[in-house]
C-alpha cells in the first residue's frame, strides 16, 4: 500500500531563533517535500478554509484563541478517504506543545485503525511537546511511531535527519 504525507505549514512572517522573517514556503512544508523525495509518498497539505493572518503576532493570537476554545477550524479540502494508505507521515509546526487545531480537525475526520502514523514537527526549541500523546488519543486504532522534531530554522538541512528517521 501507499504512504501519504499530510502536513500543515504556514508561510508568511515566522519566528526563527529570536527574530521574525517572512518566508514564501513554511518550514514544515520544506520538510514534507524533502520527505516526499525520500519516500515517494504522496503529499497532502492541510489548509484552513479561513487561514490565520500573515503577520506572526496576529497569527499566534488567532491560533492561541483556537487552542483555548478547542476549536476545529474548517479545512479547505480533504481526501475523500484514506483507504489507499497504510502509512501516514503527519507534519505540523509545534503550537504551544501540540499540533495546530487544523491538524486536530484532519485527524478527527478519519478512522486510522490499522494505519501507522509517523509524526514530524518543526519547532524553535519546544520539540514534539505532547503532540504524540494527542495523536494517540485522537487515533486510538493507529500505531503511532516515535516522531521527529526538526528545528524550523534548519528545515532546509533536514535531509540527513529524515533519512535516519525513516530507516529506523
FIZAFI-980928 format. One record per residue: x, y, z of N, C-alpha, C in turn. Coordinates in steps of 0.2 Angstrom, whole numbers, m for minus. Example, Ala and Ser with C-alpha at 12.3 -4.5 7.8 and 13.67 -1.06 7.14 Angstrom:
2
    n.u    n.v    n.w   ca.u   ca.v   ca.w    c.u    c.v    c.w
     66    m28     39     62    m22     39     66    m16     39
     64    m11     35     68     m5     36     64      0     39
This chain:
168
    n.u    n.v    n.w   ca.u   ca.v   ca.w    c.u    c.v    c.w
      4     m6      0      0      0      0      4      6      0
      1     12     m1      5     18     m2      5     22      5
     10     27      4     11     31     10      8     38      8
      6     42     13      3     49     12      7     53     17
      9     59     15     12     64     19      7     70     20
      3     70     26     m2     75     27      2     80     31
      2     87     30      5     91     34      2     98     34
      3    102     39      0    109     40      7    113     40
      7    118     36     13    123     36     10    130     35
     14    134     37     12    141     37     18    146     34
     17    149     28     21    154     25     20    160     28
     23    166     26     22    172     29     27    174     34
     26    178     39     30    180     44     31    175     49
     37    172     50     38    167     55     43    169     60
     44    165     65     49    166     70     55    161     69
     61    164     69     67    160     68     72    162     74
     73    158     79     78    159     84     78    166     86
     73    169     88     73    175     91     71    181     86
     70    180     80     69    185     75     63    183     71
     60    188     68     54    187     63     57    188     56
     55    183     52     57    184     45     51    181     41
     50    184     35     45    182     30     48    177     25
     44    171     25     46    166     20     40    164     16
     42    162     10     37    160      5     34    153      6
     38    149      9     36    142     10     38    141     17
     33    138     21     34    136     28     39    131     29
     41    131     35     46    126     37     44    119     37
     38    117     39     35    111     39     34    108     31
     32    113     27     32    111     20     38    109     17
     44    113     19     50    111     16     52    104     18
     51    102     25     52     96     27     48     91     24
     42     92     23     37     87     20     39     86     13
     41     91      9     44     90      2     50     86      2
     55     87      6     61     83      7     59     75      8
     54     74     13     52     68     15     49     64      9
     45     68      5     42     65     m1     47     63     m6
     52     67     m7     58     64    m11     61     58     m9
     62     57     m2     65     51      1     61     45      1
     54     46      1     49     40      2     45     39     m4
     44     44     m8     40     43    m14     32     44    m12
     31     46     m6     24     46     m3     21     52     m6
     14     52     m7     10     57     m9     10     63     m4
      9     69     m7      9     75     m2      1     77     m2
     m1     79      4     m7     82      5     m6     88     10
     m7     94      8     m7    100     13    m13    101     16
    m13    101     23    m19    103     27    m20    110     27
    m25    113     24    m26    120     24    m33    122     27
    m32    128     31    m39    130     34    m43    134     29
    m49    134     29    m53    137     24    m52    145     25
    m51    147     32    m50    154     33    m43    154     37
    m38    155     33    m31    155     36    m30    160     41
    m25    158     45    m23    163     50    m19    169     46
    m19    175     50    m16    181     47     m8    179     45
     m6    183     40      1    183     38      6    185     43
      4    190     47      9    193     52      9    188     58
     15    187     60     17    182     65     13    183     72
     13    190     74     10    191     80      2    190     80
     m1    192     74     m8    191     73    m10    184     73
     m5    180     69     m6    173     68     m6    169     75
     m1    171     79     m1    167     85     m7    169     90
     m9    175     90    m15    176     94    m21    172     91
    m22    172     85    m28    168     82    m27    161     84
    m21    158     83    m20    151     84    m21    149     91
    m19    154     96    m19    153    103    m27    153    105
    m31    158    102    m38    158    103    m41    151    101
    m39    149     95    m42    142     93    m40    137     98
    m34    137    100    m32    131    105    m36    132    112
    m37    138    114    m40    139    121    m47    137    120
    m51    138    115    m58    136    114    m58    129    111
    m53    125    110    m53    118    107    m57    118    101
    m55    123     96    m59    124     90    m56    119     85
    m61    118     80    m59    113     75    m61    117     68
    m55    121     66    m56    125     60    m58    121     54
    m62    124     50    m64    121     44    m58    120     39
    m58    115     36    m52    114     31    m55    116     24
    m50    118     20    m51    120     13    m53    114      9
    m50    108     10    m51    102      6    m49     96     10
    m51     90      9    m49     84     12    m49     78      7
    m45     73      8    m46     67      4    m52     64      6
    m56     61      1    m62     58      2    m61     53      8
    m56     49      7    m54     44     12    m47     42     12
    m45     38     16    m38     37     17    m36     29     16
    m41     26     13    m41     19     12    m35     16      8
    m32     20      3    m27     18     m1    m20     18      3
    m20     21      9    m14     22     13    m13     18     19
     m8     15     20     m7     11     27     m2     15     31
      2     19     28      7     23     32      5     31     31
      5     34     36      4     42     36      9     45     40
     13     50     36     18     54     39     14     60     40
     14     63     47      9     68     49     14     74     51
     14     79     47     18     85     49     15     91     51
     18     95     55     15    101     58     20    105     62
     19    112     63     23    115     67     20    114     75
     25    115     79     23    114     86     20    121     88
     13    121     90     10    127     93      8    125    100
     12    128    105     10    128    112     10    121    114
     15    117    112     16    110    115     12    105    111
      8    106    106      5    101    102      4    104     94
     m1    101     91     m2    102     84     m7    108     83
     m6    112     78    m12    117     76    m18    113     76
    m24    117     78    m30    114     78    m33    112     72
    m30    114     66    m32    112     60    m30    104     59
    m25    102     62    m22     95     62    m27     91     66
    m30     94     71    m35     90     75    m41     89     71
    m43     94     67    m49     93     63    m47     88     58
    m42     88     55    m40     82     50    m40     75     53
    m37     75     59    m36     68     62    m43     65     64
    m48     70     66    m54     68     68    m59     66     63
    m57     68     57    m61     66     51    m61     59     48
    m56     55     50    m54     49     48    m54     43     53
    m54     37     51    m53     31     56    m46     29     54
    m41     29     58    m34     27     57    m33     20     59
    m38     16     61    m37     10     63    m33      6     58
    m28      2     61    m23     m2     56    m18      2     53
    m18      9     53    m13     13     50     m7     14     54
     m2     16     51      4     18     55      5     25     54
      6     29     59      7     36     59     14     38     61
     17     42     57     24     44     59     24     52     60
     23     54     66     23     62     66     30     65     66
     30     71     63     36     75     62     33     82     63
     37     86     67     36     93     68     42     98     67
     40    104     66     45    109     66     44    113     72
     49    116     75     49    120     81     55    125     82
     54    129     86     60    133     88     62    132     95
     62    126     97     65    125    104     61    120    108
     55    119    106     50    115    110     49    108    108
     52    105    103     52     99    101     45     96     99
     43     90    100     36     87     99     31     89    104
     33     92    110     29     93    115     25     87    117
     18     88    118     14     82    119     10     80    113
     12     82    107      8     80    101      8     73    100
     13     69    101     12     61    100      6     58    104
      6     61    111      1     58    115     m6     60    112
     m7     67    110    m13     69    107    m15     65    101
    m10     63     97    m11     59     91    m14     52     93
    m11     49     98    m13     43    100    m20     43    103
    m22     48    106    m29     49    109    m34     50    103
    m32     54     98    m36     55     93    m37     49     88
    m32     45     88    m32     40     83    m31     33     87
    m35     31     91    m34     25     95    m33     19     92
    m35     18     86    m33     11     82    m27     11     78
    m23     17     78    m17     18     74    m11     16     78
     m6     14     75      1     13     78      4     20     77
      6     23     82      9     29     82     17     28     84
     21     29     79     28     28     80     31     34     83
     37     34     85     41     39     88     42     45     83
     41     51     85     41     56     80     48     59     79
     48     64     75     54     68     73     53     75     74
     57     78     78     57     86     79     62     89     75
     61     94     71     66     97     67     66    105     69
     71    108     71     71    115     72     69    119     65
     64    123     66     62    126     60     67    130     56
     72    133     59     77    137     56     82    132     52
     81    125     53     86    121     50     82    116     45
     76    118     43     71    114     39     75    112     32
     78    117     30     81    116     23     87    111     23
     90    110     29     95    105     30     93     98     34
     86     97     33     84     91     37     85     84     33
     87     84     27     88     78     24     91     72     28
     97     73     31    100     68     34     96     65     40
     93     70     44     89     68     50     83     64     47
     80     66     42     74     62     39     77     55     37
     82     55     33     85     48     31     86     44     37
     89     46     42     90     42     48     83     40     51
     79     44     51     72     43     55     68     38     51
     68     38     44     64     34     40     67     27     40
     74     26     41     77     20     40     77     16     47
     74     19     52     74     16     59     69     10     59
